Amino acid sequence: MLNRHIVLAANPVGWPKLSDFETKTAQFDLQTAGNDPDHVLVLETLYISMDPYMRGRMRPGVPPPRPTLYSPFELNKTIEGYGVSRVLKSKFPEKYPPGSFVTSISTAWADYQILRQDELTLLEETRMIVSIPADEEEKLHIPLSHYVGPLGSPGVTGYVGFFKFGQPQPGETIFVSGAAGAVGQSVCLLAKRAGLRVVGSAGSDDKVRFLKEKIKIDAAFNYKKPVGGSLDTALAQLCPSGIDIYFDNVGGETLDAAIAHANENARFPLCGRISQINTAEADQYQLKNEDVARAKSISLSPFGVSADRPKLLDSIYGVVKPQITAGEWREFKEDVRVGLDAAPSYFIEMMRGSNFGKSIIEVKNPKAESVISKL
Ligand SMILES: NC(=O)c1ccc[n+]([C@@H]2O[C@H](COP(=O)([O-])OP(=O)(O)OC[C@H]3O[C@@H](n4cnc5c(N)ncnc54)[C@H](OP(=O)(O)O)[C@@H]3O)[C@@H](O)[C@H]2O)c1
């Protein structure tokens, strides 16, 4: 049978273009796949996640001697990222039984994939692969796609950023940028549950309406046409007691505006700077209010979750999974597009804000008949 796979054809300059990607097709022999002694898992891709960090891996770079999970993508090699797959064949059936699922950061932008022992070892050491029982959705009512949303990188990032670096107290005001996105929604839902006043910004009126009506945050504005005509006036009006926590998903001038409206000893988990990610370094926005941040003793905390992930994953799952089962995350919005071929255009569109919720490509519907029945 045929295996489609998408490779990085060229390193993007500025905004990625469709010509930076190429879809290739190769024969895939399901019967012999995994026979090589070094091949440990044969996987069928179900979902792939469109994540802004992947833009960083598309920059030119020399692959390190021992590749890491964040190494630059090699040209003409299959792109990999977060995703969910079905296990077709396994050399470790107790841990990864055929018919069960895995979520990992090395999910190929392909129909099928074979994992080698060294790749699996690296994923297990960093807990970047998680086994999901075949009956998880049926038993716990957790959609598999949530493993790239509330239970995936966005959820874990939101959780660590909010609780560890935000140090929230009930009654405080948190401002969340990129609030309608995957990380942003997670933070808004956690912050409302923790009893904070939540103010969010997003890039369209529909997203602002969704945040107020579905996620039920206290106030939201469209940063492209802010209340009162500027970020300053919007924040002054919507955060009358000042900002105690700013969860920064976008960087740039929004970070400067949040510093100007922050209270003393405010905490700023700096999660990402998507507003600058496609801009050449020399042209990137330079922070102007650093001295103001110093005068107010604001904790500016750029953070990543990979170091925390192995030890925190169980506790995060322990809190968030029961909440999902209880329906408390039902308003978390996913924006699922169907078909592997749509991945390059959706990745580009996601960074321009056309996604409305967690951006996911459904390569294969988990409920559709699987090739596993042919084994
Ligand atoms: N620290 C970590 O370990 C970690 C892990 C995961 C993600 N992140 C970061 O978290 C942020 C959100 O990621 P996500 O996965 O949740 O993606 P997302 O928010 O679901 O999707 C990206 C969104 O960014 C917004 N955006 C694009 N250009 C913008 C601009 N110039 N100014 C403001 N917003 C802009 C768009 O929404 P609008 O319509 O609202 O503009 C777009 O929908 C990113 O910065 C990402 O790099 C960090």
PDBQT file of the ligand as one rigid body, heavy atoms in Angstrom, charges set to zero:
ROOT
HETATM    1  N1  LIG A 401       6.868  27.596  26.309  1.00  0.00    +0.000 N 
HETATM    2  C1  LIG A 401       6.468  26.462  25.785  1.00  0.00    +0.000 C 
HETATM    3  O1  LIG A 401       6.932  25.371  26.151  1.00  0.00    +0.000 OA
HETATM    4  C2  LIG A 401       5.378  26.504  24.751  1.00  0.00    +0.000 A 
HETATM    5  C3  LIG A 401       4.648  25.344  24.415  1.00  0.00    +0.000 A 
HETATM    6  C4  LIG A 401       3.566  25.461  23.517  1.00  0.00    +0.000 A 
HETATM    7  C5  LIG A 401       3.277  26.703  22.931  1.00  0.00    +0.000 A 
HETATM    8  N2  LIG A 401       4.037  27.790  23.266  1.00  0.00    +0.000 N 
HETATM    9  C6  LIG A 401       3.729  29.112  22.704  1.00  0.00    +0.000 C 
HETATM   10  O2  LIG A 401       2.409  29.453  23.096  1.00  0.00    +0.000 OA
HETATM   11  C7  LIG A 401       1.830  30.342  22.127  1.00  0.00    +0.000 C 
HETATM   12  C8  LIG A 401       0.458  29.797  21.711  1.00  0.00    +0.000 C 
HETATM   13  O3  LIG A 401       0.646  28.526  21.084  1.00  0.00    +0.000 OA
HETATM   14  P1  LIG A 401      -0.603  27.617  20.706  1.00  0.00    +0.000 P 
HETATM   15  O4  LIG A 401      -0.056  26.276  20.395  1.00  0.00    +0.000 OA
HETATM   16  O5  LIG A 401      -1.634  27.750  21.740  1.00  0.00    +0.000 OA
HETATM   17  O6  LIG A 401      -1.098  28.242  19.328  1.00  0.00    +0.000 OA
HETATM   18  P2  LIG A 401      -2.523  28.909  19.049  1.00  0.00    +0.000 P 
HETATM   19  O7  LIG A 401      -2.659  30.068  19.991  1.00  0.00    +0.000 OA
HETATM   20  O8  LIG A 401      -3.574  27.862  19.066  1.00  0.00    +0.000 OA
HETATM   21  O9  LIG A 401      -2.376  29.393  17.557  1.00  0.00    +0.000 OA
HETATM   22  C9  LIG A 401      -1.577  30.488  17.249  1.00  0.00    +0.000 C 
HETATM   23  C10 LIG A 401      -2.371  31.799  17.409  1.00  0.00    +0.000 C 
HETATM   24  O10 LIG A 401      -1.478  32.878  17.556  1.00  0.00    +0.000 OA
HETATM   25  C11 LIG A 401      -2.177  34.062  17.255  1.00  0.00    +0.000 C 
HETATM   26  N3  LIG A 401      -1.307  35.023  16.551  1.00  0.00    +0.000 N 
HETATM   27  C12 LIG A 401      -0.719  34.883  15.366  1.00  0.00    +0.000 A 
HETATM   28  N4  LIG A 401      -0.026  35.997  15.055  1.00  0.00    +0.000 NA
HETATM   29  C13 LIG A 401      -0.201  36.855  16.069  1.00  0.00    +0.000 A 
HETATM   30  C14 LIG A 401       0.256  38.191  16.333  1.00  0.00    +0.000 A 
HETATM   31  N5  LIG A 401       1.031  38.849  15.462  1.00  0.00    +0.000 N 
HETATM   32  N6  LIG A 401      -0.118  38.767  17.494  1.00  0.00    +0.000 NA
HETATM   33  C15 LIG A 401      -0.905  38.108  18.359  1.00  0.00    +0.000 A 
HETATM   34  N7  LIG A 401      -1.369  36.847  18.155  1.00  0.00    +0.000 NA
HETATM   35  C16 LIG A 401      -1.011  36.245  17.022  1.00  0.00    +0.000 A 
HETATM   36  C17 LIG A 401      -3.349  33.668  16.347  1.00  0.00    +0.000 C 
HETATM   37  O11 LIG A 401      -4.549  33.948  17.057  1.00  0.00    +0.000 OA
HETATM   38  P3  LIG A 401      -5.277  35.397  16.946  1.00  0.00    +0.000 P 
HETATM   39  O12 LIG A 401      -6.404  35.224  15.991  1.00  0.00    +0.000 OA
HETATM   40  O13 LIG A 401      -5.722  35.632  18.347  1.00  0.00    +0.000 OA
HETATM   41  O14 LIG A 401      -4.252  36.360  16.453  1.00  0.00    +0.000 OA
HETATM   42  C18 LIG A 401      -3.193  32.176  16.190  1.00  0.00    +0.000 C 
HETATM   43  O15 LIG A 401      -4.431  31.512  16.169  1.00  0.00    +0.000 OA
HETATM   44  C19 LIG A 401       2.818  30.439  20.979  1.00  0.00    +0.000 C 
HETATM   45  O16 LIG A 401       3.577  31.602  21.141  1.00  0.00    +0.000 OA
HETATM   46  C20 LIG A 401       3.696  29.211  21.180  1.00  0.00    +0.000 C 
HETATM   47  O17 LIG A 401       4.976  29.387  20.625  1.00  0.00    +0.000 OA
HETATM   48  C21 LIG A 401       5.067  27.702  24.147  1.00  0.00    +0.000 A 
ENDROOT
TORSDOF 0
